[in-house]
Amino acid sequence: MASDLMDTMAATSVAIGQVLDKLLVVPAGPEARVQEAMRYAVFNGGKRLRPLLVLASADLFGVERQHALHVGAALECVHCYSLIHDDLPAMDDDDMRRGQPTVHKKFDEATAILAGDALLTLAFEILASTDTHPDPYVRLELVKSLAVASGGHGMVGGQMIDLTADDYDLDERAIFRLQYMKTGALLSFAVEAGAIMAHAGKKVRASLAGYARDLGLAYQIADDLLDALGDANVVGKATGKDADAGKATIVGILGIERAQQQAAILSQQAIDHLADFDKKAALLREIAEFAINRRA
Amino acid sequence: MASDLMDTMAATSVAIGQVLDKLLVVPAGPEARVQEAMRYAVFNGGKRLRPLLVLASADLFGVERQHALHVGAALECVHCYSLIHDDLPAMDDDDMRRGQPTVHKKFDEATAILAGDALLTLAFEILASTDTHPDPYVRLELVKSLAVASGGHGMVGGQMIDLTADDYDLDERAIFRLQYMKTGALLSFAVEAGAIMAHAGKKVRASLAGYARDLGLAYQIADDLLDALGDANVVGKATGKDADAGKATIVGILGIERAQQQAAILSQQAIDHLADFDKKAALLREIAEFAINRRA
């Protein structure tokens, strides 16, 4: 992995952390517990991949950095809420995430449910704010796009399919669709956010949508490969869970070797979608390589 | 209770039901289960009090009916999501609501969590849509106001306090604050929504905010009284739960008789805030009376 990307990721993580710190009020009053849980979930050493994608796509169009950071912060709130709820005993029942107790383990289930709810709500409050973008139509498009990407026909729908996959005989196509809904939809929002903020035209948006779609699938296959092959100490959470749970994954369908090939093909396809962009797209290209070469 | 109000409530319920039916896609695909649960939660014979308040406040200003119905539908989605999550075993652990199994009993806990998440998300998607209002600034103000009313410093914050009330020695003032956050904030949004849609001035908004604040507290005391005195068969859910759970309620602090007096005072205060409005406010006045005289 290029050290440039490592530096950029570290810098993005700091910048997003500062914005999130400002947006997540310091706990106070008898309701402090839910705010503490929100901060615990958000400041847990995550990679901030989604905000990085927002910044990378915003840089293609010279979008103001502060605006991109606010969209990235809102998106990270949605991502963190989804992790809190997915980790609950009734869902994936995970005790550890990134080497730390999950929110319901550190606090309790009720607090975890509420903290997730509040983070999801906060995301839309952030997007509606003038700090995010001066153009009201842009803010509204961001609200709508994020809602669609994360709702019952996006991320939540994908999680629903994943939980009930045993009841259906999902073929390869259905599993790709599931994975796109579960992970890809939010990544697509991240990549398209720059185009939305810059009022970019349809052709440019279509290229970015193609990049995002392939990146999302490559990323998910890499995730499944980490689960199948990874070391729990490096990955920071339990591995081998998908196979144990009989989950419908692309790796399960294709096998390890073909899944690795497929991830590499998707990563290259993602990069090919960026052909019309010049060196401004260098970061997006590096992220597509990182997606399949990461260790955690 | 005036039969006029009954008729209006019934008509509102039908109109809101039609809008919600259009907005909640008919279940399809392997993700159908979450959509089924969303519809089950939303079409459960609820009173649609919050949409009624939106319509009543919108009528003060001649706001177009279709716009008010969309705001009412979004608000009802938030209300229903909060009921699904509040009913979960980790929260209030309720098996029945309005005489029917709660969502996690009818489906399962994971589906209930996801259905709540998706309804909350859908609410913001609805508010961002042009069907809700042609003015983008109005839509953004609705998004922001609903997020604040329902988030960590509003409804969710109130629920957090309620769950941990045992850990704090809440005085009367703190309990009123808790109840306002838990129930009043969303009712306030409902009443102020009409003013937002009509670009009403500060003075008018202050009157409506005062009405909403007093109405919310009166409504919550009446709710607590129903819990303390009510018949489970009429109320449609378990009663006597607050006392059993040692919950911090206004009835618990004031006792039955003083709480009844307090609710009546608050209802009258709410009506007094409407002094500057003519007969267009008749419905809001009737609702303030209904809030404390209802049986369920």
Interface residues (C-beta under 8 A of the other chain):
Chain A: V25 G29 P30 E31 R33 V34 Q35 M38 Y81 H85 L88 A90 M91 D108 E109 A110 T111 I113 L114 G116 D117 A118 L120 T121 L122 F124 E125 L127 A128 S129 P136 Y137 R139 L140 V143 K144 A147 V148 S150 G151 G152 H153 V156 G157 G158 Q159 M160 I161 L163 T164 A165 Y168 L170 A174 L178 M181
Chain B: V25 G29 P30 E31 R33 V34 Q35 M38 Y81 H85 L88 A90 M91 D108 E109 A110 T111 I113 L114 A115 G116 D117 A118 L120 T121 L122 F124 E125 L127 A128 S129 P136 Y137 R139 L140 V143 K144 A147 V148 S150 G151 G152 H153 V156 G157 G158 Q159 M160 I161 L163 T164 A165 Y168 L170 A174 L178 M181
